[in-house]
Amino acid sequence: MLWYQFGPFEAYDAVGRSGDVLALTDSVLSQANNIEEAYYWRGRARLALGDPHAAADDWRTALRYNRNYLAPARALAEQGLTP
């Protein structure tokens, strides 16, 4: 379980392995669906894989779990969207 250990997400994202990020985040969220960081990273992966609407949904979900988490708010703003 990758609870609060996001190094693999960051590493795979940094080298463009979005499919691996998606697989890891889906695995985490299948066991605990309230981890905002997993939603953030899954949103990044979905955006990289060409699904901006799903990415925005994930970022909004991350913010629903933690309004103070700035990364998903910034990601939405970069896409010209509001939380």
C-alpha positions in Angstrom: 0.0 0.0 0.0 1.4 3.4 -1.0 -0.3 5.5 1.7 1.6 8.8 2.0 4.5 7.5 0.0 4.3 9.4 -3.3 7.8 8.9 -4.5 6.8 6.3 -7.1 4.1 8.6 -8.5 6.5 11.5 -8.8 9.2 9.3 -10.3 7.0 7.7 -12.9 5.4 11.1 -13.7 8.8 12.7 -14.2 9.8 10.2 -16.8 6.5 10.1 -18.6 5.2 6.8 -17.4 1.6 8.0 -17.0 0.2 4.5 -17.3 2.2 3.4 -14.3 1.0 6.4 -12.3 -2.6 5.6 -13.2 -2.2 1.9 -12.2 -0.6 2.8 -8.9 -3.1 5.5 -8.0 -6.0 3.2 -9.0 -4.6 0.5 -6.7 -4.3 2.9 -3.8 -7.8 4.4 -4.3 -9.3 0.9 -4.6 -8.2 0.3 -1.0 -8.8 3.8 0.4 -10.8 6.3 -1.6 -10.1 9.4 0.5 -6.4 10.1 -0.2 -6.3 13.4 -1.9 -2.7 13.1 -3.1 -3.6 10.0 -5.0 -6.4 11.9 -6.8 -3.9 14.7 -7.6 -1.4 12.3 -9.2 -4.1 10.3 -11.0 -5.3 13.6 -12.4 -1.8 14.4 -13.7 -1.7 11.0 -15.3 -5.1 11.3 -16.9 -4.2 14.7 -18.3 -1.0 13.3 -19.8 -2.9 10.5 -21.3 -5.3 12.9 -23.0 -8.3 13.0 -20.7 -8.5 16.5 -19.3 -12.1 16.1 -18.1 -11.2 13.1 -15.9 -8.2 14.9 -14.7 -10.3 17.9 -13.6 -12.7 15.6 -11.8 -9.8 14.0 -9.9 -8.4 17.4 -8.9 -11.8 18.6 -7.7 -12.1 15.4 -5.7 -8.7 16.0 -4.1 -9.9 19.4 -3.1 -13.1 18.0 -1.7 -11.0 15.9 0.7 -8.5 18.7 1.5 -9.3 22.3 0.6 -5.9 23.4 1.7 -4.0 21.2 -0.8 -2.7 23.7 -3.3 -1.4 21.3 -6.1 -4.8 20.4 -7.5 -6.0 24.0 -7.3 -3.0 25.0 -9.3 -3.5 22.2 -11.8 -7.1 23.3 -12.4 -6.0 27.0 -12.8 -3.4 25.9 -15.3 -6.2 24.4 -17.3 -8.2 27.5 -17.0 -10.7 25.8 -14.7 -12.1 26.7 -11.3 -12.3 24.4 -8.3 
